[in-house]
Amino acid sequence: MCKSALCLVCVSLLLGPSLSCYQCFVEVQDSLRLCWGHIVTEHNVRNVDSCFRKLDRIFNNHERVIEAGRVGKGYDKQLKELLDGEILPMVEEFDKKLNNDTVYEERLQTAADNFIAAASKLPRVSGCLPPCGFQSVGAVYNCITCQYDSCELPLDCPVKEVKAMENSRSQMWCEVPFHLPGNIEVIWRFAEEVKTQQVDQFKEVTAGLDTLYSIPSTSLQHVGTYQCEIYSGQRSIVRLYFYLTVTPQVVAGHTELQEIFDLSLLPGGRLLPAPGGPPHSLTPSPLLLTACLTALLLLLFLSMGALYWSVLPEQTSHAEQEEEDLGL
């Protein structure tokens, strides 16, 4: 009965206000065996409670111990092996034997320092990378809760603005800064003309492994929100959104400039043939040439006539003046 009560008190002390790597990996029975012969030197009495408080101070409330235990996914087993390697030999050595509290202090502190040094060499992770996505690889072991902390980030990423000129190529990449599993599936969806993250407004466009969605020639009908969702098995990992806006291309004079450009490339003044029709030629017809030539000759004769009649009065006046001078 007394032994059961002692175990209950020791467990309540060990699981006190906070947990740490020690409680996560060392069995309570091993801790009881370790602290069985703890002697408080000042009073020369055996006190198991004092030993558990010592464990709490050296391991549970030690920030360096907690930080050393923040390892990547799957490395909690190595943490247990490291801590067992330090504590279990002491359990066998101290079991049913009396030792002063100073001995416990020195040995336990050395065990904590050795654990910190070894655990700190285990692989770390970059942690959670905001702002979105289920990041299982980014989870970090937490010695306070004895489990891996999840990133707890939203599945939906913020909408990215994508701008394109009409008839130009548009590209959207379904990429994230965190590591993805090997067996992924990428599904692209489209919500026409609206900027939204409402899942029910999207229609599936394509599914497969392509993380790139490309539009060779963007038009006004491509305006809207594109959703990229990445799956691993049946689990959705992340959803990315792209809102595409298209600027119309100025078309005034485009056809004429294109014809001139084509003319400069083709011999004989021939333009590119229209679809289904014969090639066009800029060579004028004989009737048009005759009309143009006649108009030019007529203009020339009229100009000469006007010039003649403008000079004739001056010549007449000079002749009359000469006759008057001779009469005098």
C-alpha positions in Angstrom: 0.0 0.0 0.0 2.8 2.4 1.0 4.7 1.5 -2.1 1.7 2.3 -4.3 1.2 5.6 -2.7 4.9 6.4 -3.1 4.7 5.5 -6.8 1.7 7.8 -7.2 3.4 10.7 -5.6 6.6 10.2 -7.7 4.6 10.0 -10.9 2.7 13.2 -10.1 6.0 15.0 -9.4 7.6 13.6 -12.6 4.7 14.6 -14.7 4.5 17.9 -12.9 3.7 21.2 -14.5 5.6 20.4 -17.7 7.0 17.5 -19.7 10.3 17.2 -21.4 12.4 14.7 -23.3 13.0 12.8 -20.1 9.4 12.0 -19.5 8.8 11.2 -23.2 11.4 8.4 -23.3 12.2 7.2 -19.7 9.8 4.8 -18.0 8.5 5.8 -14.6 9.6 2.5 -13.1 13.2 3.2 -14.2 13.0 6.6 -12.6 11.8 5.0 -9.4 14.7 2.6 -9.4 17.1 5.5 -10.2 15.9 7.6 -7.3 15.4 4.9 -4.7 18.7 5.5 -2.8 18.7 9.4 -3.1 20.1 10.8 0.2 19.6 14.4 1.2 23.1 15.2 2.6 21.9 18.1 4.8 19.5 15.9 6.8 21.1 12.5 6.0 17.7 11.0 5.0 16.6 9.1 2.0 14.2 11.3 -0.1 12.8 10.1 -3.4 10.7 13.3 -3.9 13.9 15.4 -3.8 15.4 13.3 -6.5 12.4 13.7 -8.8 12.6 17.5 -8.3 16.2 17.3 -9.3 15.3 15.4 -12.5 12.6 18.0 -13.2 15.1 20.9 -12.8 17.9 19.3 -14.9 15.8 17.9 -17.7 12.3 19.2 -17.7 12.9 22.9 -17.2 16.2 22.9 -19.1 15.8 25.0 -22.3 18.8 23.5 -23.9 17.5 20.0 -23.4 14.1 20.9 -25.0 15.9 22.7 -27.9 18.2 19.7 -28.5 15.1 17.5 -28.8 13.6 19.5 -31.7 14.6 17.1 -34.4 13.1 16.3 -37.8 10.4 13.7 -38.6 11.3 10.2 -37.6 14.3 11.0 -35.3 12.4 10.7 -32.0 13.7 7.1 -31.9 17.2 8.3 -31.9 16.4 10.7 -29.0 15.1 7.8 -27.0 18.2 5.8 -27.7 20.5 8.7 -26.6 18.6 9.3 -23.4 18.4 5.6 -22.5 22.1 5.4 -23.1 22.7 8.0 -20.4 20.0 7.1 -17.9 19.7 3.3 -17.9 23.3 2.6 -16.9 22.7 4.9 -13.9 19.5 3.0 -13.1 21.4 -0.3 -12.9 24.2 1.3 -10.9 22.0 3.2 -8.4 19.2 0.6 -7.9 18.7 -0.3 -4.2 21.9 1.6 -3.3 22.3 4.8 -1.3 24.0 7.8 -2.8 24.3 11.4 -1.7 22.4 14.1 -3.5 25.7 15.6 -4.7 26.5 12.4 -6.6 23.1 12.5 -8.2 23.5 16.2 -9.1 26.9 15.6 -10.8 25.9 12.4 -12.6 22.5 13.7 -13.8 24.0 17.0 -15.0 26.6 15.1 -17.0 23.9 12.9 -18.5 22.0 16.0 -19.5 25.0 17.6 -21.1 25.9 14.5 -23.0 22.3 14.2 -24.3 22.4 17.9 -25.4 25.6 17.4 -27.3 24.5 14.2 -29.1 20.9 15.2 -29.8 22.0 18.5 -31.3 23.9 16.6 -34.0 20.7 14.9 -35.2 19.1 16.3 -38.4 17.2 19.5 -38.0 14.4 20.7 -40.3 13.7 24.1 -41.7 10.4 24.1 -39.9 7.1 25.4 -41.3 7.3 27.6 -44.4 4.3 30.0 -44.6 1.9 30.9 -45.8 0.1 27.7 -46.8 0.1 23.9 -47.3 0.2 20.7 -45.3 3.9 20.3 -44.5 4.5 16.9 -42.8 8.2 17.1 -43.4 8.4 20.4 -41.7 7.0 19.0 -38.4 9.4 19.3 -35.4 9.5 17.0 -32.4 8.3 18.7 -29.2 9.7 17.3 -26.0 7.1 19.3 -24.0 4.1 17.5 -25.7 6.0 14.3 -26.6 4.7 14.6 -30.2 5.5 16.3 -33.5 4.1 19.8 -33.9 2.1 20.3 -37.1 2.5 23.5 -39.1 -1.2 24.2 -38.9 -1.1 26.4 -42.0 -4.2 26.8 -44.3 -4.5 24.6 -47.3 -5.3 27.5 -49.6 -2.6 29.9 -50.7 -3.2 33.6 -51.4 -4.3 34.5 -55.0 -1.4 35.5 -57.2 -1.9 38.2 -59.9 -0.8 37.2 -63.4 -1.0 39.7 -66.3 -0.6 39.0 -70.0 -0.9 40.7 -73.3 -3.4 39.3 -75.8 -1.9 36.7 -78.2 1.1 36.3 -75.9 2.2 33.1 -74.0 1.1 32.7 -70.3 2.6 30.3 -67.9 1.7 29.4 -64.3 3.8 27.1 -62.1 2.4 25.0 -59.4 5.4 25.2 -57.1 5.8 25.4 -53.3 8.9 26.2 -51.1 8.6 23.0 -49.0 9.4 19.4 -49.9 6.7 17.4 -51.7 6.3 13.6 -51.5 7.3 11.5 -54.5 3.8 10.2 -55.4 2.0 13.5 -56.2 -0.9 14.3 -58.6 -1.5 17.8 -59.9 -5.1 18.9 -60.8 -5.6 22.2 -62.6 -9.1 23.9 -62.5 -10.5 27.1 -63.9 -13.1 29.6 -62.8 -14.0 31.8 -65.8 -14.0 35.6 -65.5 -14.0 35.8 -61.7 -11.3 36.2 -59.0 -12.3 33.6 -56.4 -11.1 30.9 -54.0 -14.6 29.2 -53.8 -14.0 25.6 -54.7 -17.4 25.0 -56.1 -16.8 27.7 -58.9 -14.0 25.8 -60.5 -14.1 23.2 -63.3 -11.4 20.7 -63.8 -9.1 21.4 -66.8 -6.4 18.8 -66.6 -5.0 16.2 -64.2 -1.6 14.5 -64.1 2.0 15.3 -63.1 2.4 18.6 -64.9 3.2 21.5 -62.5 3.3 23.9 -65.4 0.1 25.2 -67.0 0.8 27.0 -70.3 -1.4 29.0 -72.6 0.3 29.4 -76.0 -1.8 32.3 -77.2 -3.7 34.2 -74.5 -7.1 35.6 -75.3 -9.8 37.4 -73.4 -11.6 34.1 -72.9 -8.8 33.0 -70.7 -9.5 35.7 -68.1 -10.3 34.2 -64.7 -8.8 32.3 -61.7 -6.8 29.1 -62.1 -6.5 26.7 -59.3 -3.7 24.1 -58.9 -4.2 21.4 -56.3 -1.5 18.9 -55.3 -2.5 15.5 -53.9 -0.4 12.8 -52.3 -2.6 9.7 -52.4 -6.0 10.8 -51.2 -4.6 13.7 -49.1 -4.7 17.2 -50.5 -1.4 19.0 -49.7 -1.9 22.5 -51.0 -4.0 24.6 -53.3 -2.5 27.5 -55.3 -4.5 30.2 -57.1 -3.6 32.4 -60.1 -5.8 35.3 -61.3 -5.1 36.0 -65.0 -5.9 39.3 -66.6 -5.5 39.9 -70.3 -4.7 43.3 -71.9 -6.2 43.6 -75.4 -3.7 44.2 -78.2 -4.0 47.4 -80.3 -5.1 46.2 -83.8 -5.5 49.5 -85.7 -3.2 49.5 -88.8 -2.0 46.0 -87.9 -3.3 44.5 -91.2 -1.7 47.2 -93.4 1.6 46.9 -91.7 1.6 43.2 -91.9 0.9 43.4 -95.7 3.8 45.8 -96.2 6.1 43.5 -94.2 5.0 40.5 -96.2 5.6 42.5 -99.5 9.2 43.3 -98.4 9.8 39.6 -98.0 8.3 38.2 -101.2 9.7 38.7 -104.7 7.7 40.3 -107.6 5.6 42.5 -105.3 3.4 39.5 -104.4 1.6 39.3 -101.1 1.0 36.2 -99.1 -2.1 34.4 -100.5 -5.3 34.5 -98.6 -6.4 31.1 -97.3 -8.1 29.2 -100.2 -7.4 32.0 -102.7 -4.8 32.8 -105.4 -1.9 35.1 -104.6 -2.5 38.8 -104.8 -0.3 41.2 -106.9 0.2 44.9 -106.6 0.8 45.4 -110.5 -1.8 47.9 -111.8 -4.0 47.2 -114.8 -3.2 48.8 -118.3 -6.5 50.9 -118.2 -5.5 52.4 -114.8 -2.0 53.2 -116.2 -3.5 55.0 -119.3 -5.9 57.0 -117.2 -3.1 58.1 -114.8 -0.8 59.1 -117.8 -3.6 61.1 -119.5 -4.3 63.0 -116.3 -0.6 63.9 -115.9 -0.3 65.2 -119.5 -3.5 67.2 -119.2 -2.2 68.8 -115.9 1.1 69.6 -117.7 -0.6 71.3 -120.6 -2.9 73.3 -118.3 0.1 74.5 -116.3 2.0 75.6 -119.4 -1.1 77.4 -120.7 -1.5 79.3 -117.5 2.1 80.3 -117.5 1.9 81.6 -121.1 -1.2 83.7 -120.5 0.4 85.2 -117.4 3.5 86.3 -119.3 1.7 87.6 -122.5 0.3 90.9 -121.0 3.7 92.0 -119.7 5.2 91.5 -123.2 2.4 93.6 -124.8 2.9 96.5 -122.4 6.6 96.6 -123.1 6.0 96.7 -126.9 3.6 99.6 -126.6 6.0 101.5 -124.4 8.8 101.1 -127.0 6.5 102.4 -129.8 5.6 105.6 -127.8 9.3 106.3 -127.2 10.1 106.0 -130.9 7.2 108.4 -131.8 8.6 111.0 -129.6 
